[in-house]
Each structure stands twice: as C-alpha cells, then as structure tokens.
Amino acid sequence: MNSHLRAMFFIVVALFARDACAEITALELAETCARALSQNYAGLDAEACSWYVAPCPVCGPEAQPQAAWCVPAGEPVTTIAARAAAALRARPDAAHEGAKAAVKDILSRAYPCQ
C-alpha cells in the first residue's frame, strides 16, 4: 500500500471508527509523521499526523479545543510532529498501543497546561 493510500486509510479510520478497536497504533502514527516530515510536511501523511498532534475544533466557530496539552503560540506543527514521532517510537509498546492515548500522554507532558 503506498503512503498516500495508507494515510487516507488512517484518516478514514480516525473519522469513522473513533470508538472501535480499529485505531492506528502509536508506531503507525510515528511512521506517518516521520514520512510527512521527510516530505516537507505536506500531503496526506502531514494531514494524518496533524489530526493527532495538532487537533483543532471542527464543530463550528463557537467550538473550543478540548486538548489535554497547551502548545505555546507560534510553535510550528513540524516541531510538535517531530517531538511526537520520536517519543512514540521510543515507547516500549508502540506497536500495540493506540495512537490517541499515546499522543495525549506524550504531548500533555511536553506541553503542560498551566
């Protein structure tokens, strides 16, 4: 499966199967983010990575983000993605751990809310 199809698959899974057991693993997300970073953070891999590491409100103009971490204003998404990818790869159970929980754990420690 080429990288574009794989990234599209991850996006579809994230959108339609949030509560199912079909979530991508921490290792799969690390690989997706690494590919995005190697391609100037453009394309489907970048979109898939950003879905997890830089979530934004999608429920209209009044929606407030519910992130468990607080990134400083002006922090490039590439910096967040690189930090997340490295930390995800270093996790001992990355091949079996869900990406969403792993990212929350990593980024809430890296960017704690005050």
C-alpha positions as CSV (number, residue, x, y, z in Angstrom):
1,M,0.0,0.0,0.0
2,N,1.6,3.3,-1.0
3,S,1.9,6.1,1.6
4,H,-0.9,8.2,0.3
5,L,-3.4,5.3,0.4
6,R,-2.2,4.4,3.9
7,A,-2.6,7.9,5.2
8,M,-6.0,8.2,3.7
9,F,-6.9,4.9,5.4
10,F,-5.8,6.3,8.7
11,I,-7.8,9.5,8.3
12,V,-10.9,7.5,7.4
13,V,-10.4,5.2,10.4
14,A,-10.0,8.1,12.7
15,L,-13.1,9.9,11.4
16,F,-15.5,6.9,11.3
17,A,-14.2,4.4,13.8
18,R,-13.2,6.6,16.8
19,D,-14.8,4.2,19.3
20,A,-14.0,1.0,17.5
21,C,-10.8,-1.1,18.0
22,A,-9.5,-0.1,14.6
23,E,-7.5,2.8,15.8
24,I,-4.0,3.1,14.4
25,T,-1.1,2.3,16.7
26,A,1.4,4.6,18.1
27,L,4.1,3.1,15.9
28,E,2.0,3.6,12.8
29,L,1.4,7.2,13.7
30,A,5.2,7.7,14.3
31,E,5.9,6.3,10.9
32,T,3.2,8.5,9.3
33,C,4.6,11.7,11.0
34,A,8.2,10.7,10.0
35,R,7.2,10.3,6.4
36,A,5.4,13.7,6.5
37,L,8.4,15.4,8.0
38,S,10.7,13.9,5.3
39,Q,8.3,15.3,2.6
40,N,8.4,18.9,3.9
41,Y,5.3,18.2,6.0
42,A,2.9,18.3,3.0
43,G,0.3,15.9,1.7
44,L,-1.9,13.2,3.2
45,D,0.8,12.0,5.7
46,A,1.0,15.5,7.1
47,E,-2.8,15.8,7.4
48,A,-3.0,12.4,9.2
49,C,-0.2,13.4,11.6
50,S,-1.7,16.8,12.3
51,W,-5.1,15.1,13.0
52,Y,-3.5,13.6,16.1
53,V,-0.7,16.1,17.2
54,A,-2.5,19.4,16.4
55,P,-6.2,18.8,16.7
56,C,-8.5,21.7,16.0
57,P,-12.2,22.3,16.7
58,V,-14.4,21.0,13.9
59,C,-17.8,21.8,15.3
60,G,-18.3,25.4,14.1
61,P,-17.0,28.8,15.1
62,E,-18.0,28.5,18.7
63,A,-16.2,25.2,19.4
64,Q,-13.4,25.2,21.9
65,P,-10.5,22.8,21.6
66,Q,-10.5,20.1,24.3
67,A,-6.8,19.2,24.1
68,A,-5.1,17.9,27.1
69,W,-1.9,19.8,26.2
70,C,-1.2,23.5,25.6
71,V,1.2,24.3,22.8
72,P,2.8,27.8,23.0
73,A,1.6,30.3,20.4
74,G,3.8,30.2,17.3
75,E,5.1,26.6,17.9
76,P,5.4,25.1,14.4
77,V,3.4,21.9,13.8
78,T,6.5,20.4,12.4
79,T,8.2,20.8,15.8
80,I,5.2,19.1,17.6
81,A,5.1,16.3,15.0
82,A,8.9,15.6,15.3
83,R,8.7,15.5,19.1
84,A,5.7,13.2,19.0
85,A,7.2,10.9,16.4
86,A,10.4,10.5,18.3
87,A,8.6,9.9,21.6
88,L,6.1,7.5,20.0
89,R,8.9,5.4,18.5
90,A,10.6,5.2,21.9
91,R,7.5,3.8,23.7
92,P,8.1,0.1,24.5
93,D,4.6,-1.0,23.4
94,A,4.2,1.4,20.4
95,A,3.3,-1.4,18.0
96,H,0.2,-2.3,20.1
97,E,-0.7,1.0,21.9
98,G,-3.4,3.2,20.4
99,A,-2.1,6.4,18.9
100,K,-4.6,8.7,20.5
101,A,-3.8,7.8,24.1
102,A,-0.1,7.7,23.4
103,V,-0.1,11.2,21.8
104,K,-2.2,12.6,24.7
105,D,0.3,11.2,27.2
106,I,3.4,12.5,25.3
107,L,2.1,15.9,24.5
108,S,0.5,16.6,27.8
109,R,3.9,16.1,29.4
110,A,5.8,18.0,26.7
111,Y,3.3,20.9,26.7
112,P,1.5,21.0,30.0
113,C,-1.3,23.4,30.5
114,Q,-0.7,25.9,33.4
